[in-house]
Amino acid sequence: MPPERSRSIQYVNVLRVLSIYTVVTAHVVIWLTMATRPFTFNWWLGSGLFYLAHFCIPVFVMISGALLLDDARRESAGQFYRRRMVRVGVPLVVWTIVYLLVRRFVDGEPLSVGSVVQLILTGEPYYHLWFLYMIFGLYLITPALRTFVRCAGRGQRWFVVVLGLVLTNAYFQTDVLLWNNQRSIFTMFIPFIPFYLCGYEIRLIDPKKVPTRYLVLAVVLSALYLAAFSGVFIERAGGVGVRYLFDFFSLPAVFLSIGVFWAAYLWDTESAAGGPLQGIRRTALEWIASTVMGIYILHPLVLIVMRETLGKRGGSADGPRDFLAGIVVVPLVTFVVCYLVTSLLMNIPLLKRTVC
């Protein structure tokens, strides 16, 4: 590991802020794009932004791997579970209940005991909460993965990362074409294990010494992948919001996710060489990064209010200017509101654990 890594991990905060803003933007973009006709200018713009945003979840997972798979503290499995499971478990339980109530009383869905159980078992009390269930699963197996990381050689670990990503992509595309299996909270974390390990492995390399040929190879493979699936993509009218061609495990998304993580890591390495961030910039970055979980959890509530408000005022995004304004202004307003609400909740002892 480069020596400067021991005193600067600002890239983690940069990636957290970038990824959460991208999550908010993606959910706004898909909302606007699904209301447009396929293959119009707005549709292509929205689809492109939505698919580009697919790096955000893998990057979040890689951040967790970079931080949690390093077993320098040598804590036991019990110690790890006591610290981490409470941190993710409290928000998981509280916001599952809150969003089930939102489904019932805001969205007007008729919920029965059976449907509630099904929503929980599929990780969908609301469309974004699956991420908390997935992270909970990764935390469950982290002690075992720490043992693997500690005992396996670097070549073996990279082999598992690459093989895992290849098999996961093959499964997801085949599943969409043939089976359409429903995901479950008991297995949804498994495909993300390679990203989890990858975050740890990238942190061990010198980002300045990554050969250019890897970048070229990633671009070529992504182009070939897109060319191979573009026909079916167009035939199915793009499938915005449908798990096909682009998911977190498609080649373009995998390479983009790794590239974003690597670029932030490289930036931090170069910045650390001239002195890490100091003063108000560092304080602002760290504080915003500390609100990421709260922003993730709360942003659908803010979007509900904004959709209701725009709907009552007759707002639309039919024209290019309206659409562009929507994908720029709405995510920014949503992000700021969620940041302010999260900051408030973090200062209330009884509610702090629900957002951080």
C-alpha positions as CSV (number, residue, x, y, z in Angstrom):
1,M,0.0,0.0,0.0
2,P,1.4,3.5,-0.8
3,P,2.6,5.1,2.4
4,E,0.3,8.1,2.1
5,R,-2.7,5.9,2.4
6,S,-2.1,5.6,6.1
7,R,-3.0,9.3,6.6
8,S,-5.6,10.1,4.0
9,I,-8.8,8.4,3.1
10,Q,-10.7,11.4,1.9
11,Y,-11.6,9.5,-1.3
12,V,-14.1,7.5,0.8
13,N,-15.9,10.7,1.7
14,V,-15.8,12.0,-1.9
15,L,-17.2,8.7,-3.2
16,R,-19.9,8.6,-0.6
17,V,-21.1,12.1,-1.5
18,L,-20.8,11.5,-5.2
19,S,-22.7,8.2,-5.0
20,I,-25.6,9.4,-2.9
21,Y,-26.1,12.4,-5.1
22,T,-26.1,10.0,-8.1
23,V,-28.7,7.8,-6.4
24,V,-31.0,10.7,-5.9
25,T,-30.5,11.9,-9.5
26,A,-31.1,8.4,-10.8
27,H,-34.5,8.1,-9.0
28,V,-35.5,11.5,-10.3
29,V,-34.4,10.7,-13.9
30,I,-36.2,7.4,-14.0
31,W,-39.4,9.1,-12.7
32,L,-39.2,11.7,-15.5
33,T,-38.0,9.3,-18.3
34,M,-40.8,6.8,-17.8
35,A,-43.3,9.5,-18.5
36,T,-41.8,10.2,-22.0
37,R,-42.2,8.4,-25.3
38,P,-39.4,5.9,-26.1
39,F,-36.5,7.0,-28.4
40,T,-37.3,10.8,-28.1
41,F,-34.6,13.2,-27.2
42,N,-35.7,13.3,-23.5
43,W,-35.9,9.5,-23.4
44,W,-32.4,9.0,-24.7
45,L,-31.0,11.7,-22.3
46,G,-32.9,10.3,-19.3
47,S,-32.0,6.7,-20.2
48,G,-28.3,7.6,-20.6
49,L,-28.1,9.3,-17.3
50,F,-30.0,6.6,-15.5
51,Y,-27.7,3.8,-16.8
52,L,-24.6,5.9,-16.1
53,A,-25.8,6.2,-12.5
54,H,-25.5,2.4,-12.1
55,F,-22.1,2.8,-10.6
56,C,-23.4,4.3,-7.4
57,I,-24.5,1.1,-5.6
58,P,-21.4,-0.9,-6.5
59,V,-19.2,2.0,-5.3
60,F,-21.0,2.0,-2.0
61,V,-20.3,-1.7,-1.6
62,M,-16.7,-1.2,-2.6
63,I,-16.3,1.5,0.1
64,S,-17.7,-0.9,2.7
65,G,-15.2,-3.6,1.5
66,A,-12.3,-1.2,1.6
67,L,-13.1,-0.2,5.2
68,L,-14.4,-3.4,6.7
69,L,-12.4,-6.2,5.2
70,D,-9.1,-4.8,6.6
71,D,-8.8,-6.9,9.8
72,A,-6.1,-4.8,11.3
73,R,-8.0,-4.5,14.6
74,R,-8.4,-8.3,14.8
75,E,-11.9,-7.9,16.3
76,S,-13.9,-11.1,16.8
77,A,-17.0,-11.9,14.9
78,G,-19.1,-11.1,18.0
79,Q,-17.4,-7.7,18.4
80,F,-18.0,-6.9,14.7
81,Y,-21.7,-7.9,14.9
82,R,-22.3,-5.8,18.0
83,R,-20.9,-2.7,16.4
84,R,-22.2,-3.0,12.8
85,M,-25.5,-4.9,13.1
86,V,-26.9,-2.3,15.4
87,R,-25.8,0.5,13.1
88,V,-27.6,-1.0,10.1
89,G,-30.3,-3.0,12.0
90,V,-31.9,0.0,13.7
91,P,-32.5,1.9,10.5
92,L,-33.6,-1.3,8.7
93,V,-36.3,-2.0,11.2
94,V,-37.5,1.6,11.8
95,W,-37.7,2.6,8.1
96,T,-39.2,-0.7,7.0
97,I,-42.1,0.1,9.3
98,V,-42.2,3.7,8.2
99,Y,-42.3,2.9,4.5
100,L,-44.8,0.2,4.9
101,L,-47.1,2.9,6.4
102,V,-46.2,5.1,3.4
103,R,-47.3,2.4,1.0
104,R,-50.6,2.0,2.9
105,F,-51.6,5.5,3.7
106,V,-49.8,7.7,1.1
107,D,-49.6,5.4,-1.9
108,G,-52.9,3.8,-1.1
109,E,-51.8,0.2,-1.5
110,P,-54.0,-2.4,0.2
111,L,-51.6,-4.3,2.5
112,S,-52.4,-7.6,4.1
113,V,-50.2,-9.6,6.5
114,G,-49.2,-11.9,3.6
115,S,-48.2,-9.0,1.3
116,V,-46.2,-7.3,4.1
117,V,-44.3,-10.5,4.7
118,Q,-43.7,-10.8,1.0
119,L,-42.4,-7.2,0.7
120,I,-40.0,-7.8,3.6
121,L,-38.7,-11.1,2.2
122,T,-38.1,-9.6,-1.2
123,G,-36.4,-6.5,0.4
124,E,-39.0,-4.1,-1.0
125,P,-40.9,-2.4,1.8
126,Y,-40.1,0.5,-0.5
127,Y,-38.1,0.5,-3.7
128,H,-34.8,1.7,-2.2
129,L,-34.7,-0.2,1.1
130,W,-33.4,-3.4,-0.6
131,F,-30.0,-1.8,-0.2
132,L,-30.1,-1.9,3.6
133,Y,-31.2,-5.6,3.5
134,M,-28.3,-6.3,1.1
135,I,-25.7,-4.5,3.2
136,F,-27.0,-6.4,6.3
137,G,-26.3,-9.7,4.4
138,L,-22.8,-8.6,3.5
139,Y,-22.1,-7.7,7.2
140,L,-23.2,-11.2,8.2
141,I,-20.5,-12.8,6.1
142,T,-17.8,-10.2,6.7
143,P,-16.0,-12.1,9.5
144,A,-15.7,-15.1,7.1
145,L,-14.5,-12.9,4.3
146,R,-11.9,-11.3,6.5
147,T,-10.5,-14.8,7.1
148,F,-10.4,-15.5,3.4
149,V,-8.7,-12.1,2.7
150,R,-6.1,-12.8,5.4
151,C,-5.3,-16.3,4.3
152,A,-5.5,-16.1,0.5
153,G,-2.9,-14.6,-1.8
154,R,-3.5,-11.5,-3.9
155,G,-3.7,-13.5,-7.1
156,Q,-6.3,-15.8,-5.5
157,R,-8.4,-12.9,-4.3
158,W,-8.4,-11.2,-7.7
159,F,-9.3,-14.5,-9.3
160,V,-12.4,-14.7,-7.0
161,V,-13.3,-11.1,-7.8
162,V,-13.1,-11.5,-11.6
163,L,-14.8,-14.9,-11.6
164,G,-17.5,-13.7,-9.3
165,L,-18.3,-10.7,-11.5
166,V,-18.3,-12.8,-14.7
167,L,-20.6,-15.4,-13.3
168,T,-22.9,-12.8,-11.7
169,N,-23.3,-10.9,-15.0
170,A,-24.0,-14.2,-16.8
171,Y,-26.6,-15.2,-14.3
172,F,-28.4,-11.9,-14.3
173,Q,-28.7,-11.6,-18.0
174,T,-29.8,-15.2,-18.4
175,D,-32.3,-14.8,-15.6
176,V,-33.9,-11.8,-17.4
177,L,-34.1,-13.6,-20.7
178,L,-35.3,-17.0,-19.3
179,W,-36.4,-17.1,-15.7
180,N,-37.2,-13.7,-14.2
181,N,-36.6,-15.0,-10.6
182,Q,-37.6,-12.8,-7.8
183,R,-34.8,-11.7,-5.5
184,S,-34.8,-12.6,-1.8
185,I,-33.3,-11.0,1.3
186,F,-31.5,-14.3,1.9
187,T,-29.5,-14.2,-1.3
188,M,-29.5,-10.6,-2.7
189,F,-26.2,-9.8,-1.1
190,I,-24.4,-12.7,-2.8
191,P,-23.8,-11.1,-6.2
192,F,-22.3,-8.1,-4.5
193,I,-19.5,-10.1,-2.8
194,P,-17.1,-9.6,-5.7
195,F,-17.6,-5.8,-5.5
196,Y,-17.1,-6.0,-1.7
197,L,-13.8,-7.8,-2.2
198,C,-12.8,-5.5,-5.1
199,G,-13.0,-2.4,-2.9
200,Y,-10.5,-4.0,-0.5
201,E,-8.1,-5.1,-3.3
202,I,-8.1,-1.7,-5.0
203,R,-7.1,-0.1,-1.7
204,L,-4.0,-2.2,-1.6
205,I,-2.6,-1.1,-5.0
206,D,-0.8,2.1,-6.1
207,P,-3.4,3.8,-8.4
208,K,-0.6,5.6,-10.3
209,K,0.8,2.3,-11.5
210,V,-2.3,0.9,-13.1
211,P,-1.4,0.1,-16.8
212,T,-3.2,2.1,-19.5
213,R,-4.0,-1.1,-21.3
214,Y,-6.5,-2.0,-18.6
215,L,-8.5,1.2,-19.4
216,V,-8.4,0.5,-23.1
217,L,-9.5,-3.1,-22.5
218,A,-12.4,-1.9,-20.4
219,V,-13.6,0.5,-23.1
220,V,-13.3,-2.2,-25.9
221,L,-15.1,-4.8,-23.9
222,S,-17.9,-2.4,-22.9
223,A,-18.3,-1.4,-26.6
224,L,-18.5,-5.0,-27.7
225,Y,-21.0,-5.7,-24.9
226,L,-23.3,-2.8,-25.9
227,A,-23.1,-3.8,-29.6
228,A,-24.0,-7.4,-28.8
229,F,-27.1,-6.4,-26.8
230,S,-28.2,-3.2,-28.5
231,G,-30.6,-5.0,-30.9
232,V,-32.7,-6.6,-28.2
233,F,-32.4,-3.4,-26.1
234,I,-34.1,-1.4,-28.9
235,E,-36.5,-4.2,-29.7
236,R,-37.8,-4.0,-26.1
237,A,-38.1,-0.2,-26.3
238,G,-35.1,0.2,-24.0
239,G,-36.7,-1.2,-20.9
240,V,-36.0,1.8,-18.6
241,G,-36.4,0.5,-15.1
242,V,-36.3,-3.1,-16.3
243,R,-33.3,-5.3,-15.3
244,Y,-32.0,-5.9,-18.7
245,L,-28.7,-5.1,-20.6
246,F,-27.8,-2.6,-17.9
247,D,-27.7,-3.7,-14.3
248,F,-25.1,-3.4,-11.6
249,F,-23.2,-6.4,-13.0
250,S,-23.2,-5.7,-16.7
251,L,-19.7,-5.1,-18.1
252,P,-20.1,-1.3,-18.7
253,A,-21.4,-0.9,-15.2
254,V,-18.7,-3.0,-13.6
255,F,-15.9,-1.1,-15.4
256,L,-17.5,2.3,-14.7
257,S,-17.9,1.4,-11.0
258,I,-14.3,0.3,-10.7
259,G,-13.1,3.3,-12.7
260,V,-15.0,5.8,-10.5
261,F,-13.6,4.2,-7.4
262,W,-10.1,4.1,-8.8
263,A,-10.2,7.7,-10.0
264,A,-11.2,9.0,-6.6
265,Y,-8.5,6.9,-5.0
266,L,-6.0,8.3,-7.5
267,W,-7.1,11.8,-6.8
268,D,-6.7,11.3,-3.0
269,T,-3.3,9.8,-3.5
270,E,-2.1,12.8,-5.5
271,S,-3.8,15.2,-3.1
272,A,-2.2,13.6,-0.1
273,A,1.2,14.0,-1.7
274,G,0.7,17.8,-1.5
275,G,-1.1,17.7,1.8
276,P,-4.6,16.4,2.5
277,L,-7.7,18.5,2.6
278,Q,-7.8,20.9,5.5
279,G,-10.0,23.6,7.1
280,I,-13.5,24.2,6.0
281,R,-13.3,22.1,2.8
282,R,-12.4,19.0,4.9
283,T,-15.0,19.7,7.5
284,A,-17.8,20.3,5.0
285,L,-16.9,17.1,3.1
286,E,-16.8,15.0,6.2
287,W,-20.1,16.4,7.5
288,I,-21.9,15.8,4.3
289,A,-20.5,12.3,4.1
290,S,-21.8,11.6,7.6
291,T,-25.4,12.3,6.4
292,V,-25.3,9.8,3.4
293,M,-27.3,7.1,5.0
294,G,-30.0,9.6,6.1
295,I,-30.2,11.1,2.6
296,Y,-30.5,7.7,1.1
297,I,-33.3,6.7,3.5
298,L,-35.2,9.9,3.3
299,H,-35.1,11.0,-0.3
300,P,-38.1,9.0,-1.5
301,L,-40.3,10.9,1.0
302,V,-39.1,14.2,-0.4
303,L,-39.7,13.0,-3.9
304,I,-43.2,12.0,-3.0
305,V,-43.9,15.6,-1.8
306,M,-42.3,17.1,-4.8
307,R,-44.3,14.9,-7.2
308,E,-47.5,15.8,-5.5
309,T,-46.6,19.5,-5.6
310,L,-45.6,19.5,-9.2
311,G,-48.7,17.5,-10.1
312,K,-51.1,19.9,-8.4
313,R,-49.4,22.8,-10.2
314,G,-49.7,21.1,-13.5
315,G,-45.9,20.7,-13.8
316,S,-44.5,18.6,-16.6
317,A,-41.3,17.8,-18.4
318,D,-42.5,17.4,-21.9
319,G,-40.2,19.9,-23.5
320,P,-36.4,19.5,-23.6
321,R,-35.9,22.6,-21.4
322,D,-38.5,21.4,-18.8
323,F,-36.9,17.9,-18.8
324,L,-33.4,19.3,-18.4
325,A,-34.6,21.6,-15.6
326,G,-36.2,18.6,-13.9
327,I,-33.1,16.4,-13.9
328,V,-30.9,19.3,-12.7
329,V,-33.1,21.2,-10.1
330,V,-35.1,18.4,-8.5
331,P,-32.1,16.2,-7.4
332,L,-30.4,19.3,-6.0
333,V,-33.4,20.4,-4.0
334,T,-34.1,16.9,-2.8
335,F,-30.4,16.4,-1.8
336,V,-30.4,19.7,0.2
337,V,-33.7,19.0,1.9
338,C,-32.6,15.5,2.9
339,Y,-29.2,16.8,4.1
340,L,-30.9,19.4,6.3
341,V,-33.4,16.9,7.8
342,T,-30.7,14.3,8.4
343,S,-28.5,16.9,10.1
344,L,-31.4,17.7,12.4
345,L,-32.2,14.1,13.2
346,M,-28.5,13.4,14.0
347,N,-28.8,16.0,16.8
348,I,-31.7,14.3,18.4
349,P,-30.4,11.4,20.6
350,L,-33.6,9.2,20.2
351,L,-33.6,9.5,16.4
352,K,-29.8,9.6,15.6
353,R,-29.4,5.9,15.2
354,T,-32.2,5.8,12.6
355,V,-30.1,7.8,10.0
356,C,-26.4,7.2,10.8
